[in-house]
């Protein structure tokens, strides 16, 4: 398989997507300066965590380009680092193929986690995932408690990804985990994650969460992929993100589903499925407004 091309660079005319990413990154850096949080290089973070945590350090790998970059960096220093892939059972088929390919090619020490429930069982209880919102957005809308939680983090994320991962960490006594999250990817990440805590921090359970490329731009990521001849994940031929196929919690979810349906089947069967399912819902939601617009 060919290596990925160096597309998406911040050169020439910036797209709306480029501008949004740059704004998110600048917001994170400004908040870090204000709070006197130091900016660390990826290698500094990796070497520090390997020295401090050793075999109780792991990396959460989704198959997406960001976490693949961090994975490639990590195995240079720690070839047998425990790699955790949370298979939500609603992954893009191309992503599953990519995970299998890279696992074999790089001889990864991979554990594939699977949930105890499934997306459609969760959807039956909570409905289609609602668009994610920041704390300030929820405050403006007057949303609190359980209702607000539906917008902070979809319940499917909790049951399909987070709970299996937490159980693995506890069982294997993990003390630190790496991710490929970048501040530029969303306002929520730039403000609530990187912009207030930095690239490395400890959560309530005592686990250290670290994001080595948190302050990288997309061009930096693509440059690393190209320079290191990292194979292409075919998901990105139709998508600008990697995640659950049926997710409706992110901006552009409708267009994303349409693109993938045409790419995969040359028709709108996936989009039609969601529309027809939503028509059965008694109570109108913000997600439905998006799809019926």
WOSULFEN-V744535 format. One record per pair of residues at least 12 apart in sequence whose C-alpha atoms are under 6 Angstrom apart, sorted by the first residue. I is the first residue (numbers start at 1). J is the second residue. D is the distance in Angstrom with one decimal. If there is no record, write none. Layout:
BEGIN
((I	J	D) (I	J	D))
END
This chain:
BEGIN
((2	231	5.9) (3	229	5.2) (3	230	5.5) (3	231	4.4) (3	232	5.4) (4	226	6.0) (4	232	4.9) (6	222	5.5) (9	219	4.6) (21	184	4.5) (21	185	5.9) (24	184	4.8) (24	187	5.5) (24	190	5.5) (25	183	5.6) (25	184	4.5) (28	190	4.8) (28	195	4.1) (31	195	5.2) (32	195	5.5) (42	212	4.4) (56	174	4.4) (56	175	5.4) (57	176	4.8) (57	177	5.6) (58	81	5.9) (58	82	4.8) (58	83	5.9) (58	177	4.8) (59	83	5.1) (59	177	5.2) (59	178	4.4) (60	84	4.8) (60	179	5.6) (61	84	5.9) (61	85	5.2) (62	85	5.8) (63	99	5.7) (64	242	5.5) (66	180	4.7) (67	179	5.9) (67	180	3.9) (70	180	5.9) (80	109	5.5) (82	109	5.4) (83	109	5.8) (83	110	4.6) (84	110	5.9) (84	111	5.1) (85	112	4.9) (86	112	5.9) (86	113	4.7) (86	161	5.7) (87	113	5.8) (87	114	5.3) (88	160	5.2) (90	244	5.4) (90	245	5.8) (91	244	4.9) (91	245	5.7) (92	245	5.6) (94	234	5.7) (94	235	5.5) (98	233	5.8) (115	160	5.0) (115	164	6.0) (129	154	5.5) (129	248	5.4) (129	249	5.2) (130	151	5.7) (130	249	5.0) (130	287	5.9) (131	249	4.0) (131	250	5.7) (132	151	4.8) (132	152	5.5) (132	249	5.6) (133	151	5.6) (133	152	5.7) (134	188	5.6) (175	207	4.9) (176	207	5.3) (176	208	4.4) (176	209	6.0) (177	209	5.3) (178	210	4.9) (178	211	5.9) (179	211	5.2) (180	211	5.9) (181	211	5.9) (181	214	5.7) (182	214	4.0) (183	214	5.4) (199	211	5.1) (238	260	5.7) (254	291	6.0) (258	271	5.8))
END
